[in-house]
Amino acid sequence: MFIPYMYNVRENDRMHNHPPIPTPYRSLLFARQQQGKVAELRLELNTSGGKKDKNFSAKKIALKKIVANMTMSNNDMVALFPDIVGVMGVPSLEIKKMCFLYLVNYARAKPEIALKALPILVNDLDDSNPLMRALALRTLSYIHVRQFVEATLTPVKSLLRDSDPYVRKTAAFCVAKLYDHDRTLVESSDLIDRLNLMLRDENPTVVSSALAALMDIWERSESIKLTIDYANASKIVQILPDCSEWGQTYILEALTSYVPQDTSEAALLADRITPRLSHTNSAVVLTCIRVILYLMNYIDSDRTIAALCAKLSPPLVTLLSKGPEIQYLALRNALLILQRRPEVLRNDIRVFFCKYNDPIYVKVTKLELIFMLASEKNIREVLTELREYATEIDVHFVRKSVRAIGKLAIKIEPAAKLCITTLLELVATKVSYIVQEATVVIKNIFRKYPNQYESIISTLCENLDSLDEPEAKAAMIWVIGQYADRIDNAEVLLEDFLDSWSDETHEVQLALLTATVKLFIQRPTKGQEMVPRVLKWATEDTDNPDLRDRGYMYWRLLSSNPALAKSIVMGGKPAITAESEKLDPVTLEEMCLVVGTLATVYLKPVHTVFRSARSRRLIDSPALQKQHMPSWQAAQQAKLLTEQQLAGAGAGSSPNPNDQADVLDEADALFAGMQLVDNDGFGGSPAAQGEQGVQGGQMYIVNQGQGLGTVQPTVHVQNGEGDLLSF
């Protein structure tokens, strides 16, 4: 059987000894081919097709080819602009759609040619077909050319009162589009007033479109204020069932601009929109949840709030049965809702357990929710689930699962022992990344529960060889330094880390410096040879300012007052709590007002995600329940703390912080009182200072550019040391 040999042009050239085409000529050849394609399409477009072609089939086929090339960013199609303008007069809606699409795409590139199409568009605005009128108006508003914008202004006023609701709906959206092009032009006209009148339209779709346009204009404007009273809010809620799913979304979004003046109004309105929670469209569901959460701020009845919270749980759970993208959005919003209204999902922890086929981003978010919902009642069930996650293949997910177990030990004090037992079981697997994550979280557990669970230190020391990541090394070094008095061979373990000092990251070097000083303070005989060496490395052999400054600080402390050094270095640390996982009150308050939007995915304030977006805040009214607002509660706590600090300052004997003379005198007395011993090995003498990196004659001064206060030793906590790390 004969099998034909397939070959390309280059193989054909080689077979027949043809010289290859030079590179500069290839682009020229390609350009000629493209010009040939344009000429071919122009010929097809201008071919009438004969008398039999009454439906303009030939032109439609040619236009489809042109639009396809345009969609693939083939800019050579712009050469057909005059021909497209010539075809726009054909009385066919399908042809006009494709021609107008071409016009919108290339009008800004060739505005002088686009202007030739303007009379055709203006003429189509008076067409008897409402679809044609709407299409022409929409095309006019899409083209950001000055002449087109000005030509749209007069027709849109008449089309806002068109007899067809589809045209009126299109005209409402065109006003918002015009405002985007030229806000001064719209504000100087009466278009916004006409939009307000459309809120009384008999057609629900037109009302929702007018609301959407007004909301979009309000979002972009700094001078326009959008206010909705109870009568208007009640009316638009009444037409909700008659609107399309997107119309319902527009109406629900507009309800967030309604400020209840009475708690009963807010409760009644929230109850009337609850049927939207069972809608099939996830956008409608999430927007409805947002409105209910907003109205809860104006409801004073705990019973009503509890009933509404019970209604919010099922729709959120239902969203988890949709695709992974919708699941992720629902889960991110659930994180917000749980922080603001914990009772919404309090009893639904099992629905957030991970499935084997969940994408990693869904699994990680579910892990955060499991952590937030974990309590003393369900901790055993949660730990069993997390134990399973820690044996999965995905290393990233396993690390986060191990870290979640450690954080649960900090969050739920009665379950700390159970969590530590689970961690030790995982450490026993000898899997490197599990051991390293467990080491990091166990360090935080030691800080949370000092002088407890020290029996597991030996287990950690047995796995030193598994540590190769900076964070895990720093955590283990912290444990060795903190408990140097209880680890018999602490100096040997630290010496092993010091062997690779120059190769370690700054994070590990800082931990080694502090741990060495702690060893010397607790066991002077064991660390007296090690400390000078490490201090010399930290102050002379590094270019990192943090490491060098800390080295000088320790050097001064140890050489002047060992007792003071011990009280500072081994002093109390800030308490670790699970509260660091929560958003700050002001951000949380704003995030709950934008539930269902892209900003909730980032869990950041709206203006940091979208520069042109408005910041959202609860507006004050007689019905606003300020005592339940996170920001109000945080402000009250800050006020109380300030009052306590002022009372303590008044009762103390310290000098007035504003009296610079007293403060500087006290600082001079403190430094003058440091009795440094010559040749003590710590740079006490001026000569030693000169030899070991401190410039001779350099003085330590108080920075007068900062706020002055009484010079007292304080505990300095390095950023990131002991803080709970976010998922």
Order of alpha helices (4+ residues) and beta strands (2+ residues): alpha-alpha-alpha-alpha-alpha-alpha-alpha-alpha-alpha-alpha-alpha-alpha-alpha-alpha-alpha-alpha-alpha-alpha-alpha-alpha-alpha-alpha-alpha-alpha-alpha-alpha-alpha-alpha-alpha-alpha-alpha-alpha-alpha-alpha-alpha-alpha-alpha-alpha
